[in-house]
């Protein structure tokens, strides 16, 4: 068998779950990133959801109803992605390190 055939029929199918988990975790990490957008962004129109969520907390008062509503909104996209890619996540985590 040629190298291309081995690569396309053996290596890629075995690495697909691990690469899917890597992609999902990378997106989740960037989605939940707080410090970098807080440092870089100066206009409130450009804030990410997490930085915008922080702006609802003041020094003297906390608007709990708005904070909890925004928290639900920030969780929805990640929950939807997990629901669709759950099989890849569990397969990728379960087969990591197995020969």
Secondary structure, 3 states (H helix, E strand, C coil): CCHHHHHHHHHHHHHHHHHHHHHHHHHHHHHCCCHHHHHHCCCHHHCCHHHHHHCCECCCCECHHHHHHHHHHHHHHHHHHHHHHHHHHHHHHHCCCCC
